[in-house]
Amino acid sequence: MPAKKAASKKRKKAKATRRKVTAKKKPARKKAASKRKVTRKKAVTKKRATRKKTAKKKAARKKVAKKKAARKKVAKKKAAKKKAAKKKAAKKKVARKKATKKKVSKKKVARKKASKKKVSKKKKVSKKRPAARKKAARPRRPRGDVLTAPIHGISPYQPKRGEDYMSDAQLKHFREILNAWKRELMYEVDRTVHHMQDEAANFPDPNDRATQESEFGLELRTRDRERKLLRKIDSALARIDDGSYGYCEETGEEIGLKRLEARPVATLCLEAQERRELAERQFRDRDDRYR
């Protein structure tokens, strides 16, 4: 009996210790379970966040792909429209060329027919009229009408009957011509100077520079010739003041009103000028006196 009691006491003590141990282990298990739940929740939230991010990225990629596809479609449509327009333009050009060729061929055929008809008519006329008629001669203009146009804005002088050679009226007339001619030349000199000042620019293109220099060279050459002509005009005005205007420097004969109207700065009569020109051809003397 005492052995049984001792065994029962031991059992009770073991149960009590077991209960204490289980009571101590329960909060630790609860803590571990709660920690597992928290970690599971965190993992679930992370997975959800990653899924959302991936879904957003996929949606953005889809949008970009859609935009690219739309752009490609628009570009293809534009390219197709351009090709169609080019084809239409090429067809129109071909049609125009064909139409022009047809017109040209028709015109050529018509011209050939007309030429054949003309040739046949001419042959018929030649058969009927073997002797060809001579054309009527055109009436020639008289030599007096050659110098009827105004010279430097001044009409030519018409001498009166019995008027003396190189009278006051004639000298006044030629003085007016020479002064008007001098004014025109001086105006041209001023115009070229202003033109060269305004147009003087250093062009970057060598072709433009070359054309500009050639133009300036031509203008300067013409101005040089006009400078020599101004000297002759001044000497002619001086001869009018001296009273020796209108007479040849070599022979002393009259130069003539018509020659002076054509060349107001002439210093030689017609015969003396011809002799000078012959000597110039023979000896190739290019002095300014012979010009």
C-alpha atoms as one frame of an Amber mdcrd trajectory, in Angstrom:
protein
   0.000   0.000   0.000   2.665   2.531   0.785   4.383   1.713  -2.508   1.218
   2.510  -4.433   0.820   5.816  -2.610   4.395   6.762  -3.446   3.855   5.919
  -7.111   0.673   7.979  -7.243   2.460  10.943  -5.621   5.237  10.688  -8.208
   2.699  10.634 -10.974   0.960  13.708  -9.616   4.277  15.531  -9.325   5.183
  14.604 -12.892   1.821  15.873 -14.134   2.259  19.111 -12.220   5.715  19.632
 -13.674   4.384  18.841 -17.120   1.619  21.391 -16.683   4.102  24.018 -15.537
   6.332  23.307 -18.525   3.411  23.472 -20.937   2.224  26.696 -19.250   5.704
  28.173 -19.749   5.932  26.949 -23.349   2.518  28.323 -24.438   3.460  32.076
 -24.484   6.641  31.283 -26.402   4.606  29.330 -28.938   2.132  32.194 -29.171
   4.932  34.660 -29.754   6.445  32.464 -32.431   3.045  32.050 -34.094   2.429
  35.805 -34.027   5.886  36.420 -35.494   5.151  33.889 -38.229   1.854  35.599
 -38.948   3.565  39.021 -39.190   6.252  37.676 -41.498   3.585  35.985 -43.615
   1.615  39.227 -43.804   4.759  41.168 -44.776   5.605  38.628 -47.455   2.028
  38.784 -48.762   2.106  42.606 -48.868   5.491  42.553 -50.594   4.190  40.061
 -53.123   1.121  42.217 -53.710   3.256  45.348 -54.116   5.582  43.577 -56.535
   2.584  42.265 -58.456   1.111  45.764 -58.650   4.447  47.168 -59.837   4.802
  44.474 -62.462   1.207  45.065 -63.555   1.872  48.819 -63.867   5.066  48.200
 -65.834   3.225  45.826 -68.131   0.451  48.399 -68.655   3.023  51.136 -69.423
   4.821  48.811 -71.846   1.533  48.002 -73.517   0.736  51.711 -73.866   4.154
  52.422 -75.358   3.760  49.485 -77.724   0.318  50.756 -78.741   1.700  54.264
 -79.374   4.554  52.862 -81.441   2.141  50.740 -83.427  -0.102  53.776 -84.021
   2.881  55.839 -85.149   4.016  53.080 -87.480   0.512  52.890 -88.943   0.410
  56.656 -89.474   3.885  56.581 -91.062   2.850  53.716 -93.322  -0.285  55.601
 -94.340   1.738  58.737 -95.105   4.269  56.737 -97.100   1.464  55.080 -99.014
  -0.120  58.478 -99.717   3.223  59.894-100.896   3.796  56.908-103.155   0.315
  57.280-104.573   0.864  61.012-105.135   4.220  60.337-106.833   2.630  57.703
-109.027  -0.161  60.113-109.966   2.356  62.869-110.740   4.427  60.463-112.850
   1.319  59.358-114.695   0.331  62.985-115.291   3.833  63.792-116.598   3.747
  60.794-118.906   0.293  61.805-120.110   1.474  65.397-120.696   4.538  64.195
-122.567   2.402  61.943-124.698  -0.030  64.796-125.375   2.819  67.168-126.286
   4.380  64.513-128.524   1.045  63.979-130.213   0.591  67.740-130.666   4.119
  68.123-132.027   3.627  65.197-134.377   0.314  66.643-135.540   1.914  70.040
-136.080   4.779  68.454-138.012   2.343  66.529-140.165   0.329  69.697-140.743
   3.491  71.641-141.608   4.612  68.927-143.998   1.222  68.945-145.667   1.258
  72.743-145.906   4.812  72.713-147.311   3.799  70.072-149.855   0.801  72.171
-150.845   2.995  75.272-151.175   5.523  73.366-153.271   2.774  72.030-155.487
   1.276  75.520-155.858   4.690  76.986-156.694   5.229  74.285-159.305   1.877
  75.030-160.813   2.609  78.736-160.873   6.012  78.124-162.450   4.392  76.027
-165.111   1.861  78.727-165.856   4.290  81.674-165.553   7.809  80.720-166.587
   9.138  84.302-166.475   9.522  85.570-162.908   8.638  89.164-162.192  11.290
  91.441-160.776  10.656  93.052-157.416  10.071  96.736-157.374  13.071  98.678
-156.061  12.565 100.362-152.674  12.720 104.131-152.694  15.964 105.315-151.158
  16.014 107.911-148.444  17.722 111.136-149.379  21.057 111.808-147.714  19.777
 115.037-146.221  17.406 113.153-143.877  20.202 111.220-142.122  21.060 113.991
-139.642  17.516 115.093-138.789  17.461 113.525-135.280  18.354 115.720-132.304
  21.948 115.495-131.040  22.198 115.521-127.220  18.687 116.962-127.051  19.419
 119.740-129.578  17.977 119.650-133.076  20.461 120.106-135.972  21.154 123.560
-137.287  19.461 124.641-140.496  21.506 127.351-142.223  19.754 130.204-143.943
  20.353 131.283-147.499  23.342 133.592-147.790  24.448 132.986-144.173  28.160
 133.222-143.439  30.108 130.137-142.347  30.659 129.984-138.582  28.427 132.900
-137.798  27.429 133.801-134.251  24.283 131.658-134.414  26.273 128.644-135.619
  28.937 129.080-132.935  26.221 129.376-130.274  24.562 126.212-131.578  27.787
 124.186-131.437  28.650 125.621-128.001  25.280 124.378-126.702  25.922 120.914
-128.187  29.388 120.705-126.609  28.167 121.894-123.200  25.279 119.399-123.220
  27.662 116.595-124.182  30.056 117.625-121.398  27.243 117.640-118.827  26.201
 114.131-119.850  29.756 112.856-119.500  30.227 114.475-116.087  26.928 112.988
-114.921  28.094 109.546-116.052  31.360 110.010-114.146  29.514 110.880-110.928
  27.120 107.990-111.430  29.933 105.462-111.855  31.718 106.778-108.753  28.583
 106.424-106.612  27.813 103.043-108.137  31.283 101.713-107.334  31.088 103.083
-103.787  27.670 101.497-103.167  28.362  98.183-104.868  31.882  97.704-103.472
  31.522  94.537-101.393  33.782  91.574-100.703  31.683  88.668-101.956  32.559
  85.237-100.528  32.022  83.528-103.870  35.001  83.961-106.251  32.681  83.933
-109.275  30.732  86.895-107.901  33.972  88.728-107.172  35.226  88.060-110.710
  32.011  89.366-112.309  32.102  92.461-110.104  35.727  93.170-111.005  35.031
  92.694-114.715  32.069  95.099-114.529  34.159  97.671-112.683  36.974  97.256
-115.224  34.609  97.882-118.143  33.149 100.944-116.453  36.588 102.361-115.689
  37.693 101.748-119.281  34.682 103.613-120.645  35.266 106.434-118.165  38.882
 106.658-119.338  37.750 107.057-122.929  35.241 109.689-121.821  38.032 111.488
-119.952  39.946 111.808-123.222  36.758 112.981-124.903  36.300 115.657-122.235
  39.739 117.020-123.117  38.694 117.272-126.764  35.447 119.013-125.790  37.358
 121.565-123.706  39.762 122.218-126.600  36.780 122.656-128.976  35.204 125.194
-126.589  38.544 126.991-126.458  38.647 127.091-130.280  35.139 128.578-130.320
  36.370 131.343-128.031  39.452 131.884-130.235  37.430 131.922-133.448  39.292
 129.020-135.083  36.443 126.487-134.621  35.141 124.879-137.818  38.403 125.137
-139.807  40.902 122.359-140.539  44.155 122.483-138.580  46.262 121.175-141.501
  44.778 122.815-144.588  42.803 125.700-143.072  39.743 124.802-145.120  36.150
 124.621-143.855  35.246 121.355-142.092  31.547 121.642-142.933  28.359 121.870
-140.868  27.292 118.271-141.489  30.631 116.864-140.357  30.548 119.054-137.254
  26.997 117.949-136.498  28.157 114.313-136.649  31.463 114.954-134.815  31.459
 118.307-132.958  35.081 117.849-131.758  36.481 117.297-135.275  39.670 119.214
-136.041  40.312 117.976-139.594  38.324 118.178-142.782  37.233 115.036-144.584
  40.211 114.813-146.986  42.794 115.404-144.254  41.116 112.807-142.026  41.240
 110.268-144.855  44.945 110.940-145.363  45.560 110.457-141.641  43.698 107.157
-141.627  45.707 105.900-144.605  48.941 106.815-142.862  47.724 105.123-139.724
  47.030 101.912-141.609  50.418 101.995-143.295  52.611 102.852-140.328  50.388
 101.582-137.460  50.780 104.820-135.601  48.241 104.828-132.750  48.740 108.297
-131.379  45.795 110.104-129.826  46.058 112.827-132.447  44.792 110.458-135.128
  41.702 109.395-133.231
